[in-house]
Amino acid sequence: MAQVIHSIPELQKWSMDAKKQGKTVGLIPTMGFLHEGHLSLIDTARKNGADAIAVSIFVNPTQFGPNEDYDCYPRDFERDKALCESKDVDVIFAPAVNDMYAGDLTCWVQEEKISKGLCGLTRPIHFRGVTTVVAKLFNAALPDLAVFGQKDAQQAAVIKRMVRDLNFPVKIVVSPIIREESGLALSSRNKYLSEDEKQRALSISRSLHQAKAELENSQIDPETARLLVKESISAAGGIVDYVEVLDAETMLPRESPAVKHITIAVAAVFGKTRLIDNIQIKMR
């Protein structure tokens, strides 16, 4: 049975006790409504040496804009708890909002470069909320390593930069995207999609994989690949937020054509659901 902890001091004590026993503490930050993608992060933590694992389940209000889906974001704690226990998680950290944020909070953590493009353009307060809550989770769980998913590639890059610049003693591990059998990247928000929207949303992963194959075979250049993905999504009825070709290491625009390890990152809306996806490519 996983131990459910609600208070920060109790989680800190659990982590310090685990370390005194010589254990490596791993943290999986989530907003709950877990799926196979989240569960794969637990496996990744173990493969990277974590033998005491905490999963946080906290729908973080500070990363949602005023017209976004915080109030209706899917929640099912009992289901999440059962899934965590199926993976032998040691601790589930489930704080209340007032445990994580003082009512008169005035201190924030903000990354000033990587967070400005992509999702940061249309969600201007999002990454300030992400970096602040992750910093607070690191201070609560005191992990040796933390695992994030590649699907949120910009988020992972922002967290890596925060850890580097603020000297957090935490190893950041990025775990591969887990997809449905159809190819659609797993997301808690996929439940919002109608069957028709889900079928049309497959244009994202299909066009990304087509672009990857053609780029790796030197059949097209990165800008042509970007347009291919954008046009494929639009043709399927998606509203494109962005399709960008980026340096895979930094998630920033390529400084020169000499950068051959790239990421094509996508955000698009089908129906009322905003989906993100990406693919990494090593060009010749």
N, C-alpha and C positions, 0 to 999 in steps of 0.2 A: 504493500500500500504506500502510495506517495504521501509524504507529509505536506499538508496544506498550511502555508504560512501567510499571514496577512500583514505583519508589522516589519518594518525595516530593521529595528534592533534584533528581532528574533532571527531574521535571515542572515544578518551579519554574524551573529553568534554561531549559527549552523555552519556558515562558510569557514569561520576561523577554527571551529572544532574539527571540521573535515581536513583542513590543512595541517593541523597539529597531528593528525593521524597519517600524514604523508600523502593525502589524496590530492589530485588535481581537480579543481572546481571548474566546471563548464556551465555557461549560461546560454540559454536559448530565449532571446526576447521575442515575445509574440503578442498579438492583440486577440488571441483566442480564435474560436471557431476553426479549430485545427483541421488540417487535411494532410494527405501523404507528403506534401512538400515540407510542412513543419516537422513531421515525424522523421523525414530524411535528415533534418538538421541534428536531431538527437543522435542518429547513427554516425553522422560526420563528427560530432563532438567526441564520441567514443573512439573513433578511428584516429583522432588526433590526441588521444591520451587522457581525456576526461574520465574520471572514475567516480565523481560525485557531481550529479547533473541537476541543475535547477531550470525549470521552464517558467518564465514569467507570463502571466495572462492579465493583460491590462490594456483596455481600450483607451488610448492616450488622447485626452481632449485637446491638448495644445497643438496637435499636428493636423487638426481638422479646421478648415475655413468655415466662415459663418453660414454658407449655403451648402455645405457638404453633409455627409451621411453619418455623423457621429451618433445621433439619437437612434437611428435605425440600423447601425452597424450590427451584423449578426453576432449573437452571443448565445452560448450554450455551455455553461460551466461544467455541468455534470458529464456531458459528452466529452468535453475536453479532458476532464479528470480521468475518465475511463481510458481514453487514448493514451494519455501520459503513463498511466499504470501499465498499459499493454507493452510499453517500451521500457518499463522498469526505471522510470524517472524517480529520483530521490525526493525532490521538493517541487511543489507548485507554489509559486509566489503570486498571490492574488490580492494586491493592495486596493484599498478604496482611493478615490481621487484625493480626498483630503489627507490621506497618508502620504501621497506623493507630492502634493502641492499645497503650500501654505496659502491661505486666502489672500494674503497681501504680498505674494511673490513678486520680487523685482529683479532677480538674477536669472539670466538666460545664458545658454551656450549656443554660439552661432558660428558656423563655418562661412567664410566670406567669398569663396570662389567657385568650387565645384557645385555648390548648392544653388547657384544663381541661374543656371540654364535648365533645359529640359523641364522636369516637373516644377522646378522652382519658379519658372516664368508664369505659370498659371495658378500655382499654389504658393504664393509668396511667403506665408508664415509656416508652411509645412515643415521645412527642414530645421527651422529653429526649434520647433516642437520635438522633432525626432532627436536631434543632438542633445537637447536638454534632458529628455526622458531617458535616453540611453546612458548619458553621464550619471544620472541619478540611479539607474539600475546597476551600473558598475559599482557605484559607491554602496549600494545596498547588498549586492551579492558578492562583491569582492572576487570576481572570477579570475582564474588564470587564463582562460580562453573563452571567447564568445563566438557563436556561429550565426551568420546571416546568409540569406538566400541570394543567389545570382540574379533571380528575377528582378529584384530591386537593386539593380546594378549601381545606380546613382547613389542610393542610400548607403550601400556597402562602401563605395568610394569616399563618401562624406564621413562615415564613421572611421574608416582607416585614417583619414587625414586628421580627424579630431584626436584619435588615440596618439598619432605621431606628434602632433603639435602641442598637446597638453600632457604628454608623458604618462598616459595611463599604462600601468603594467599589465596589459591585457593583450593576448595574441588574438588577432581577428582572423577567422577562417571563413571563406566564402564557399558555400555549397552549391553544386550544380542545380539548374532549373529542373523541377519535376513536372512532367506534362501528363495530361489525360491521354488516353489511348489515341484520341483523335489528333493530338498535337497541341491542343490548347494548353497554355501554361496554367498550372493550378493556382487558384486564388480564392480567398474567402468570398470575394465579390462575384464569382462566377454564378452563385445561386440566384443573383438578380437577373440573369440572362434568360430570355425565353428560348425555346428550342430553335426557333428560326434565327434569333440573334446569335446563339452559340454556333450554329452552322456557318453563318456569315463571318463570325469572328475568327474562324479558322484561316481566313485570308491573311491574318497576321503571321502566324507560324509558318504557313505554306510559303508566303513570299519571302520571309526571312531565310528559310532553308534554301529556296531557289537562289536568292542573292548570294548566300554563302557558297553554294556549289559553283556558281558562275564566276565569282571573284577568285576562288581558290584555283580555278582552271584558267584564270586570266582571260576570260571571255568578255568581261565588262570591267569598267572602272568604278571606284566607290560612289561617285556622283550618280552614275547610271543605276547602280544598285539601290541607292537611296530613292531615286524616282520610281524604280520598279516596285519597291515595297509600298511607297506612298500611293501610287496609282492602283495597285492591287487592292489595298484596303478601301480606297474611295469607291472603286468599282463594285465592291461588295456591300456598299451602303454605310461604311464606317465614316465617322467624322474624325479626321486626323488631327491630333493635337500637335504631334511632332514625329518626324522620322529623321534621325541624325546619325552621321558617321563620326565616331569618336576614337580617340586613343584609348585602347582597352585598359591600359594601366592606370590612367588618371581620370577617365570619363570626361575629358575636356577635348575641345576640337583639336584635330591633328595639327601639329606645328609645321610638319613638312610631309611630302609624299614618302619620305624614307621610313615613316612609321608604318610598319606592316602588320602589327598586331592591333586589330581594330574591333570595335563593337558597333553594331547597328542597333540603336535604341529606338523604341516605338512607344507612343501612347496614342490610343484611339478610343472613341466612344461608339458603342453599339447599343441602341436604345437609350437607356439612361445610365449605362454602366461604362465607366472608364477603365480600360484595361492597359496594362503595360507589359512589355516583353522585350527581349533583346537576344542577340546572338553574337558570339565571338568568332572572329575569322583571322586566320594567319595567311596573309597573301604572300605570293612568291616575290 
